Amino acid sequence: MRVDVALTLALAPAPDAARDVVVLDVLRATSSIVSALAAGATGVEPMGTVEAAAARARACGALLGGEREGLPPPGFDLGNSPREFEPGTCAGRLLVLSTTNGTQAVLAARGSRRVLAGALLNAEATARALAAGGAREVLLLCSGSRGQVAADDVAAAGCLAGHLALLAAAQPSDAARVAIALFDAWKHDLAGLLHRSVSGRRLHGIGLQRDVEDCARVDAIPLVAELDKEGVFRKA
């Protein structure tokens, strides 16, 4: 197995039917996708625009969640905080989700062999699924923050790449080695790194600093979230 890391969406190669992709938006879209599925959501459907998400949710009677500038747009049922996705809200429901960075990266990855939603919350479970699924080429796609590198995503990529090295003797690219080095440097204080990241500081600015702690819990949700042929994340 070979594992590469795209440090931002702009650096990602075109989708390849022979490549498995793990999309990472730790603060917060992929963390929220994993949390929603863990809370019993039947699926999470990523959408690119607020308008498309609202229309889709209306058409199928789904919950509507997401953010712009970190906060839920007018008319949305939920924002993009993992703690909002609880069984009492999500169980048995489809969630339509649109965010600034993460859902855009998911849409860009469609056409790959597999597309998984990865986060610190489910890093080991995701790595084990890749190893068990016979992946040969793996891309860890960091969504980034408004086109810039996001330390939270890179650290999660390093965590995953390290797991893949142990589980499947994965050979890392230079970008993957950079990600592994960042994770190793901060693995005893990941919450500290996330609080200091550009995304973490933005969440502090809007009073959502608790989200940082929620998203920094490594392997707290041992769940694999895979995009199906209809473009909906389901429990794999």
N, C-alpha and C positions, 0 to 999 in steps of 0.2 A: 504494500500500500504506500502511496505517496500522498502527502498532505501539504496543501498550500494555504496561505492566508491572504485574502484581499483586505488591505487595511482600510479601504473605503469602497463604496459602491462604484465609484469612477474607475477604480483599479481592477475591477472584476472582469474576467474574460467572459466571452459570450457563452450562453448556456450550451452544454454538451450532454448528449444523451448517454454518454459513458461516464459522466462525473456525478458524484453525490455532493450536494451542497447543504451546508448548515448555515442558516441565516442567524446572525447574532445582533440583537438590539437589547442589551441588558437593561438599559434605562430608557424605555421600559417595555417595548412592544412584545418581544419574544418572551420576556418574563411574564407578561400578562396573558399571553396565549397559553403558556404552560399552566399558569394558575387557573385560568378559566376551564381548561380541560380537566384539571385535577378536581375542580369544584363540580364537575358533572355536566358541563356544557357538551352538547352533542357534537359540536364542531365550532371552529372559528374561521370565518371567511374573510381574508384580507382584501381591502379595496383601496384604490389609489386616491380618490378624491372624496371630499366630504359629501358632495352631491350624489356621487355614484353609490356611496355607502348608505346614505339615507334612502335612496330609491330602492336599493336592494332589500334593506331591512323592512321597508313598508310592503314590498311585494311578497315577502315570505313570512312576515310576522315575527321577525327575529329581533333580538336585542341589538341596540346600536351603541357601539362604544368607540372611543378613540380620543384624539387630541389634535389641537393646533396651538402652537405656542405653549404647549404643556397642559392645556386645560380643555375640557370637553366643549366642542362647538355647541351653539344653541340648538336645542331639540334633541341632543344625544341623551340616551338613557344612562350611560356610564362614561367615565373618563378612561384613563390609561394607567391607573394605579392597580397593581396586583391585588391589593387587599379588597378592592371593590368586587372582585370576581369570587363571590362566595356561593355555597350551595343553595342558599335560600333565594338567590337571584338568578343563578346560571343553570342549575340542575334541569336537564331535559330541554334546554333551549339552545338554539343556534345563535351565535354571536357574530355580527358583522363588525369588523374593526378597520378603522382607517387612522393612520398616524403619519407624522411628518417624515420619519426616516424608515422605520422597520417594515411597514407594509409595502413601501416602495421597493425595498430590497427583495422582499419575497416575490413580488410580481416580476422583477428583473431576472430572478433565478428560475422561473418556470421554463420547462423544456429540458431541465437536467434529469438525470436518471432518478434521483430522489431529492426531495427538498424537505429538510427538517428544520424545526424551530429550536434553536439552542440558546441556553442561558447558563449562568452559574448554577441556577436552581436544578438543572437536569443534565449537567455536563457528563457525568459518568454514564448515566443511562443512555444518553445519545451516542457516546463513544462505543459502548457495548453493542448498540444496534447497528452501527456502521461496520464494526468488526464482524458481527454475526451475519450481516447481510452481504458479505463478500465484496465490499467496496474496494476498488482499486485506485481510483482517483478521488480525492476528497478536497473540496474547497470550503474553507471556513470564511464566510462572507460577513465582514463587519459592516453594519449599516452606516456607522459614522454619525456625525452630528452636523447637519447642514453642509455636507460635503467635506467636512474636516475629520481627521482621525479622532476617534473616541476611545479613551483609555479603558473604559469599562468593557467595550466590545473586544478590544485587543487582548485584555487580560483573560477574558472568557475563552477566546480563541487559543491562547496559550495553555489554559487548563485542559481544553479538549485535545489539543495536539499532544500534550504530555500523556493523557490517558491513551491516545491511539498508539503512541510509541511503546507503551507498556503492554497494551492488549493485542496489538497487531504488528509490532515491529515497524511502525510507519516511519517512512523516511521524510523528514521535514524539509521544506524549502527554506531559503534564507529568511523570508518573511515570517514563516512559522517559527523559526528559531528566535526571531525578535519577540514574537508574542510569548513564547515559552519563557524567555528571559524576564519579560515584564511580570508575568504571573509568578515566577519563582521569587522575584524581588519583593512582591507584595502579598504572597500567599498567606502570611500570618496576620495581615491587616487589609483584607480586600475591601472592607467597608471604608477604611481610611482612604484608599485609592479612589473608590467610587465617589466619596464625598468631595474629593479634590478635583475630580474630572470636570470637564466643561459641562457635561450633562448633569452631573451632580450639583454643581454650583447653580445651574439654571433651576433645578428643582428646589433648592434652598430659597431661591429668589421668589418663588411663588408659593412657599409654605408647604412643599411636599417632600421635605427631607426624610420623612419616615419611609418613603418609597425606596430610598437608597438602601436602608437597612434590610428591607424586605427582599430586595433583589440581590443582595450580597451573600445570601445563604447557600453555600455550595452544597449541591446534591440533596437539597431539602425536599425536592419533589422528583422521585425516581420515575419519570414518565417520558415516553418518546412521543413527540408531536410530529406527524408526517402529513404533508400536503397530498391529498388524493387527486384523482383525475379531474374532479369537478372544481379543484382549486380551494378546497376546504381542509383546514388542519383537523385531523382526528387523532385519537390515541392509537398508536401503532401496536 
